[in-house]
Amino acid sequence: MLNTTPDDRRPSLPRRAALALAGAAALTGLVGAYTPGFAATEPSSTTPTSATDFSDCPALPAGADPARWRCEVHTAAPRLTMGKVDVTLAPITMTHAEGPMPDGTKAQVWGAMHSAPTSVPGGITGTTTGEHARRLRLAIKPEYGGRSDFYTGQFSLKFRLVSPLLPHGCTVGVSTPVDFRLKRSGPSKWVSQDPPIIEFSAYDDTFTAPAAEHCGPLTGPLNRRLGLPASSGNLMSYDATYTFRMYDQLPSA
Protein backbone atom coordinates (compact mmCIF):
# COMPACT_ATOMS: atom_id res chain seq x y z
CA MET A 1 0.00 0.00 0.00
CA LEU A 2 1.05 3.56 -0.45
CA ASN A 3 2.81 5.53 2.23
CA THR A 4 0.84 8.40 3.82
CA THR A 5 3.57 10.03 5.91
CA PRO A 6 4.02 13.84 5.84
CA ASP A 7 5.76 15.47 2.92
CA ASP A 8 9.39 16.43 3.56
CA ARG A 9 9.19 19.10 0.84
CA ARG A 10 11.00 17.01 -1.77
CA PRO A 11 9.14 15.17 -4.58
CA SER A 12 8.15 11.60 -3.50
CA LEU A 13 8.97 8.27 -5.11
CA PRO A 14 6.06 5.98 -5.98
CA ARG A 15 6.01 2.55 -4.31
CA ARG A 16 6.39 0.57 -7.57
CA ALA A 17 9.25 0.19 -9.97
CA ALA A 18 10.07 -1.32 -13.27
CA LEU A 19 11.57 -4.70 -13.99
CA ALA A 20 12.80 -5.82 -17.38
CA LEU A 21 11.15 -9.04 -18.57
CA ALA A 22 13.14 -11.66 -20.45
CA GLY A 23 16.04 -9.26 -20.66
CA ALA A 24 13.95 -6.44 -22.18
CA ALA A 25 14.02 -3.09 -20.45
CA ALA A 26 10.70 -2.04 -18.96
CA LEU A 27 9.86 1.32 -17.53
CA THR A 28 7.42 0.75 -14.71
CA GLY A 29 5.46 2.35 -11.91
CA LEU A 30 7.07 4.01 -8.93
CA VAL A 31 5.57 3.07 -5.61
CA GLY A 32 2.80 1.10 -7.12
CA ALA A 33 1.87 2.27 -10.56
CA TYR A 34 1.97 5.67 -11.96
CA THR A 35 1.39 7.92 -14.97
CA PRO A 36 3.65 10.89 -15.83
CA GLY A 37 2.63 13.96 -17.75
CA PHE A 38 4.80 17.00 -18.27
CA ALA A 39 3.37 20.52 -18.45
CA ALA A 40 3.06 21.46 -22.11
CA THR A 41 5.15 24.33 -23.44
CA GLU A 42 6.23 25.65 -26.84
CA PRO A 43 7.04 24.87 -29.56
CA SER A 44 4.30 22.29 -29.51
CA SER A 45 1.90 20.90 -26.99
CA THR A 46 0.07 17.63 -26.61
CA THR A 47 -2.85 16.30 -24.67
CA PRO A 48 -1.50 13.37 -22.65
CA THR A 49 -3.27 10.05 -22.72
CA SER A 50 -6.28 10.14 -20.42
CA ALA A 51 -5.75 8.69 -16.95
CA THR A 52 -8.42 6.13 -17.86
CA ASP A 53 -7.03 5.28 -21.31
CA PHE A 54 -5.54 1.80 -21.17
CA SER A 55 -4.98 1.41 -24.91
CA ASP A 56 -1.19 1.09 -24.46
CA CYS A 57 -1.39 -1.84 -22.03
CA PRO A 58 1.13 -4.46 -23.23
CA ALA A 59 0.42 -8.15 -23.75
CA LEU A 60 1.04 -10.30 -20.70
CA PRO A 61 3.83 -12.89 -20.62
CA ALA A 62 2.97 -16.54 -21.09
CA GLY A 63 1.43 -18.07 -17.99
CA ALA A 64 0.57 -14.75 -16.32
CA ASP A 65 -2.73 -14.67 -14.43
CA PRO A 66 -4.80 -11.66 -15.68
CA ALA A 67 -6.54 -11.45 -12.30
CA ARG A 68 -3.15 -10.83 -10.61
CA TRP A 69 -1.62 -8.50 -13.20
CA ARG A 70 -2.52 -4.85 -13.56
CA CYS A 71 -1.96 -2.21 -16.20
CA GLU A 72 -0.69 1.07 -14.82
CA VAL A 73 -0.85 4.45 -16.55
CA HIS A 74 0.91 7.48 -15.16
CA THR A 75 1.34 11.11 -16.11
CA ALA A 76 3.97 13.45 -14.66
CA ALA A 77 4.96 17.11 -14.71
CA PRO A 78 8.76 17.07 -14.26
CA ARG A 79 10.92 20.11 -13.85
CA LEU A 80 14.31 19.48 -15.46
CA THR A 81 17.55 21.27 -14.71
CA MET A 82 20.33 19.69 -16.79
CA GLY A 83 23.45 21.70 -17.46
CA LYS A 84 22.17 25.13 -18.53
CA VAL A 85 18.75 23.75 -19.49
CA ASP A 86 15.98 24.68 -17.03
CA VAL A 87 12.48 23.81 -18.23
CA THR A 88 9.19 22.26 -17.19
CA LEU A 89 8.87 19.39 -19.63
CA ALA A 90 5.80 18.95 -21.80
CA PRO A 91 3.31 16.24 -20.70
CA ILE A 92 4.49 12.64 -20.63
CA THR A 93 2.34 9.54 -20.31
CA MET A 94 3.79 6.10 -19.57
CA THR A 95 2.06 2.72 -19.49
CA HIS A 96 3.31 -0.63 -18.18
CA ALA A 97 2.07 -3.90 -16.72
CA GLU A 98 3.16 -5.59 -13.51
CA GLY A 99 2.39 -8.75 -11.59
CA PRO A 100 3.71 -12.16 -10.53
CA MET A 101 5.11 -14.81 -12.83
CA PRO A 102 3.94 -18.42 -12.39
CA ASP A 103 6.97 -19.08 -10.14
CA GLY A 104 6.01 -16.17 -7.88
CA THR A 105 8.72 -13.73 -8.98
CA LYS A 106 7.67 -10.15 -9.66
CA ALA A 107 7.86 -8.87 -13.21
CA GLN A 108 6.83 -5.87 -15.27
CA VAL A 109 6.35 -5.31 -18.99
CA TRP A 110 6.93 -2.00 -20.74
CA GLY A 111 4.01 -0.55 -22.70
CA ALA A 112 4.58 2.92 -24.18
CA MET A 113 5.67 6.49 -23.55
CA HIS A 114 4.18 9.63 -25.12
CA SER A 115 5.68 13.10 -24.91
CA ALA A 116 6.13 16.34 -26.87
CA PRO A 117 8.95 18.88 -27.36
CA THR A 118 9.43 21.73 -24.89
CA SER A 119 11.02 25.03 -25.91
CA VAL A 120 14.45 25.82 -24.50
CA PRO A 121 14.57 29.55 -23.66
CA GLY A 122 17.01 31.46 -25.86
CA GLY A 123 16.87 29.03 -28.75
CA ILE A 124 20.03 28.31 -30.73
CA THR A 125 22.26 30.48 -32.92
CA GLY A 126 23.84 29.15 -36.07
CA THR A 127 24.51 29.85 -39.72
CA THR A 128 23.86 28.25 -43.04
CA THR A 129 25.90 28.82 -46.22
CA GLY A 130 25.74 32.43 -47.30
CA GLU A 131 23.69 33.56 -44.30
CA HIS A 132 24.44 35.66 -41.27
CA ALA A 133 24.13 34.10 -37.84
CA ARG A 134 20.53 33.84 -36.76
CA ARG A 135 18.68 32.61 -33.71
CA LEU A 136 16.18 29.80 -34.15
CA ARG A 137 13.97 27.83 -31.84
CA LEU A 138 15.42 24.94 -29.89
CA ALA A 139 13.30 22.33 -28.14
CA ILE A 140 13.98 19.27 -26.00
CA LYS A 141 11.89 16.08 -26.16
CA PRO A 142 12.21 13.26 -23.59
CA GLU A 143 12.17 9.70 -24.90
CA TYR A 144 12.33 6.32 -23.17
CA GLY A 145 15.96 5.37 -22.59
CA GLY A 146 15.46 1.61 -22.77
CA ARG A 147 16.03 0.52 -19.18
CA SER A 148 14.37 0.87 -15.82
CA ASP A 149 13.97 -0.66 -12.39
CA PHE A 150 11.36 1.23 -10.46
CA TYR A 151 11.45 -1.20 -7.57
CA THR A 152 14.62 0.74 -6.78
CA GLY A 153 13.44 4.01 -8.32
CA GLN A 154 15.61 3.88 -11.42
CA PHE A 155 14.83 4.62 -15.04
CA SER A 156 16.57 6.12 -18.04
CA LEU A 157 15.66 8.74 -20.61
CA LYS A 158 17.28 10.32 -23.62
CA PHE A 159 16.51 13.83 -24.79
CA ARG A 160 16.10 14.61 -28.48
CA LEU A 161 17.05 18.17 -29.46
CA VAL A 162 14.78 19.71 -32.10
CA SER A 163 15.67 22.73 -34.27
CA PRO A 164 15.75 23.62 -37.99
CA LEU A 165 19.53 23.79 -37.59
CA LEU A 166 19.93 20.27 -36.19
CA PRO A 167 19.70 16.80 -37.75
CA HIS A 168 16.93 14.51 -36.52
CA GLY A 169 19.30 12.26 -34.58
CA CYS A 170 20.72 15.05 -32.39
CA THR A 171 20.19 13.65 -28.89
CA VAL A 172 21.46 13.83 -25.33
CA GLY A 173 21.90 10.28 -24.07
CA VAL A 174 21.85 8.47 -27.41
CA SER A 175 24.93 6.38 -26.54
CA THR A 176 24.62 6.49 -22.75
CA PRO A 177 21.09 7.33 -21.56
CA VAL A 178 20.52 9.70 -18.67
CA ASP A 179 19.96 7.49 -15.63
CA PHE A 180 17.66 8.70 -12.86
CA ARG A 181 17.45 7.29 -9.34
CA LEU A 182 14.30 8.91 -8.01
CA LYS A 183 13.95 9.39 -4.27
CA ARG A 184 10.54 9.81 -2.74
CA SER A 185 10.15 12.62 -0.26
CA GLY A 186 6.61 12.58 0.95
CA PRO A 187 3.38 10.63 1.03
CA SER A 188 1.55 9.19 -1.90
CA LYS A 189 -1.99 10.57 -1.81
CA TRP A 190 -5.12 8.68 -2.83
CA VAL A 191 -7.26 11.17 -4.74
CA SER A 192 -9.93 8.62 -5.62
CA GLN A 193 -10.66 4.98 -4.84
CA ASP A 194 -12.98 4.36 -7.79
CA PRO A 195 -11.37 4.82 -10.20
CA PRO A 196 -8.06 4.53 -8.34
CA ILE A 197 -6.11 7.78 -8.72
CA ILE A 198 -2.95 8.35 -6.69
CA GLU A 199 -0.57 11.31 -6.62
CA PHE A 200 3.11 11.22 -5.75
CA SER A 201 6.29 13.25 -6.08
CA ALA A 202 9.93 12.24 -6.53
CA TYR A 203 13.27 13.82 -7.33
CA ASP A 204 16.85 13.10 -8.32
CA ASP A 205 19.60 15.65 -7.76
CA THR A 206 22.55 13.31 -8.34
CA PHE A 207 22.26 12.26 -12.00
CA THR A 208 24.88 13.14 -14.58
CA ALA A 209 24.11 14.35 -18.11
CA PRO A 210 26.24 13.39 -21.13
CA ALA A 211 26.98 15.62 -24.10
CA ALA A 212 24.65 15.82 -27.07
CA GLU A 213 25.66 13.61 -30.02
CA HIS A 214 24.91 13.36 -33.75
CA CYS A 215 24.23 17.10 -34.03
CA GLY A 216 26.39 17.80 -37.07
CA PRO A 217 28.69 20.86 -37.26
CA LEU A 218 26.90 22.50 -34.33
CA THR A 219 27.67 19.69 -31.89
CA GLY A 220 30.45 21.60 -30.10
CA PRO A 221 28.70 25.00 -29.93
CA LEU A 222 25.43 23.32 -28.94
CA ASN A 223 27.02 21.50 -26.02
CA ARG A 224 28.64 24.72 -24.83
CA ARG A 225 25.27 26.47 -25.17
CA LEU A 226 23.56 23.75 -23.08
CA GLY A 227 26.36 23.32 -20.55
CA LEU A 228 26.86 19.64 -21.42
CA PRO A 229 28.21 17.30 -20.31
CA ALA A 230 27.21 18.15 -16.73
CA SER A 231 28.33 15.96 -13.85
CA SER A 232 26.67 17.97 -11.08
CA GLY A 233 24.08 20.67 -10.43
CA ASN A 234 21.33 18.69 -12.20
CA LEU A 235 17.80 18.15 -10.85
CA MET A 236 14.67 16.27 -11.90
CA SER A 237 11.60 17.19 -9.83
CA TYR A 238 8.87 14.70 -10.67
CA ASP A 239 5.22 15.32 -9.72
CA ALA A 240 2.91 12.63 -11.05
CA THR A 241 -0.46 10.91 -10.92
CA TYR A 242 -1.21 7.28 -11.68
CA THR A 243 -4.11 4.91 -12.08
CA PHE A 244 -4.40 1.17 -12.75
CA ARG A 245 -6.76 -1.62 -13.73
CA MET A 246 -6.44 -5.37 -13.35
CA TYR A 247 -6.07 -7.21 -16.65
CA ASP A 248 -9.21 -9.27 -16.10
CA GLN A 249 -11.10 -5.94 -15.88
CA LEU A 250 -9.74 -4.48 -19.10
CA PRO A 251 -12.01 -4.31 -22.16
CA SER A 252 -11.36 -7.21 -24.49
CA ALA A 253 -9.31 -6.35 -27.55
Secondary structure by P-SEA (a helix, b strand, c coil): ccccccccccbbbccbbbbbcccccccccccccbbbbcccccccccccccccccccccccccccccccbbbbbbbbbcccccccccccccbbbbbbbbbbccccccbbbbbbbbbbbbbcccccccccccccbbbbbbbbbbccccccccccbbbbbbbbbbccccccccccccccccccbbbbcccccccccccbbbbbccccccbbbbcccccccaaaaaaaaacccccccbbbbbbbccccccccccccc
